[in-house]
Amino acid sequence: MAKKRWYSNSLLLILFLGSCFTASAQVQLADFKYLDQLEGAWVMRTRQSIIAENWTRINDTCWEGRSWRIVGSDSTLEASMQLLRTTEGIYFVPLISGQQSPQPLRLKVRVLKPIGFVAENLSYDFPQKVIYRFKGADQLDARFYGKQQGTSQEIIFQYEKE
């Protein structure tokens, strides 16, 4: 009886192929350039107010965003955000107004493509998942998912470039 070759073992083949697919799905630090589309002012008009989000590139490893609610001539800062590139990966860091937390939230960017990104950290209540999707050069959807007081919530912002 002939010896069974190591590569004929179907379990090894499945493990090898699985690791190839996993590695190809990871976000690369070089993909940080896809965030260049965020640059500038984005607005969403509602009946009562305007929600504005402004993004600025700080340096090669950091984007900074601010979200404002504008009612008439009054404006209120709702949140500050950062997208950070570190040696461990790319992170979305929301700094929500009035939130008392010794450590800022860090959501790891799991998907980063020319059409947008997905960041998540399921150990948080809100947000657990953040999705930014470009729907063209002048349209952007931002979605925030999570739980507050035991209830699942989704907040959707549909921005247009200003």
N, C-alpha and C positions, 0 to 999 in steps of 0.2 A: 504494500500500500504506500502511495507517495505521500510525502509531507505536504500539508496544507500551507500555501504561501501566506505571508502576513498581510499582503495587500488584497487577498481574496476574501478576507473577513469583512462581511458587510457592515458590521458594527463600527469598525474603524473607518470605513469609507463614509458612513453617515456622520460620524463625529467630525471628520475632516471637513466635509462639505458644510456642515452646520457652522463650524468655526469660520469658514471663509465668508459665509453670508453675514454672520454677526459682525465681523471686522469691517465689511464693506458698508454697513449701516451706521457706523459710528461717525460722529461729527469730527471733522478735521480742524485743527486750529487755523489752517490756511483759509477755511471757509468764512472766516470773520469778515472778509471783504464783501460778502453778500449783504451785510448790514448797511452798506453805503446808501442803499435806497431809503433808509429811514431819515436821512438828513432833511431838516427843514420843519415847517409848521404843517400840522394836520388838524383839520377841524371837523366837528360834527354838530350840525345845527339841530336843535330840538325846539319845541314850542316855547318852553320856558327859558332856555339858556343855550349857550354855545359851550361845547366841550372842546378844548384845544390841547393838543399834545405837540410839544416841540422837542426835536432830537438834535443833538450836537455831538460831533466826534471830538473827544477830548485829546486822544492820542492814538497810537497804534493798538492799544489794548483796552480802550474804554470808550463807550458811548454813554451819553447822559441824556435822559429825557425828563420832561416835566409835564404834568397834566394839570390843566386849569379848568375851572368852571367859571364862565363869564355870564353874568346877569346884568344887563344894562351896562353901566360903567363900573360895576363892581366885579372884581375877580378874586377867586379863592384857589390857592394851591391845593390840589387834591392829593397828588402823589409825585414823588421823584423816583426815577428808575435809573438803573445802570445796566449795561451789558458789558461784562468783563471777560477778557481773555486771560486765563491763567495757565500755568503749566499743567494743571489737572483737567482743564476743559474750559468751556465757555458757559457763563452763568448770567441769568437774568436776576437782578437784585432790586425788588420793589422796596421803596422807603415810604410807607404810607403815613400821611399826616395823622398825628395824634396817637400813633401806635407806640406803645411802650414795650420795647423789646431790647434786651441787652445786645443781642446779635441780630444783624439784619437777615431777612429771609434770603435764601439762595436757591434758586431753581436751576437745575442743570439743563442746558440746552441739549436736547436729545436728537433733534432734527434741525438742520440749517441748510436750506436750499435757496436758489435765486427767488423762489416764490414766497419765502417766509421762514419762520422758525417755530418750534415747539419746545417749551421749557417746562419741566415739572419737578416737583418734590412732593410725593404723596404723604409725607409725614406731617405736612402743614395742614391747617384747617382751610385758610383762604389766603392767597390763591394756592391751589395745588397744581394747577396746570394753566399755562399762558400760551396762547397761539396768536401770532401775528402773521397775517397772510396778505400779500400784495395782490390786488385784483387788477393790476395795470399800473402804469407809471404814476397815476394820480388818485388811486383808491387803495385804502388799507383797512382791513378788518382786524380788530384786536379783541380777543375773547379771553375772559378770565373765568376759570372754573374752580369750585371748591365747596366747602361746607361752612355754614355759619349757624351756630346754635342748633346743630343737628340736621339742618335742612340743606340740601344740595342747591347751589346757586350757579348761574351763568350770567355774566355781564358781557354785553356785546357793544362795541363801539365801531361805527362805520364811518371812517374818516375820508375826507377828500383833501388833497394837497392844496395848500393855499399859496 
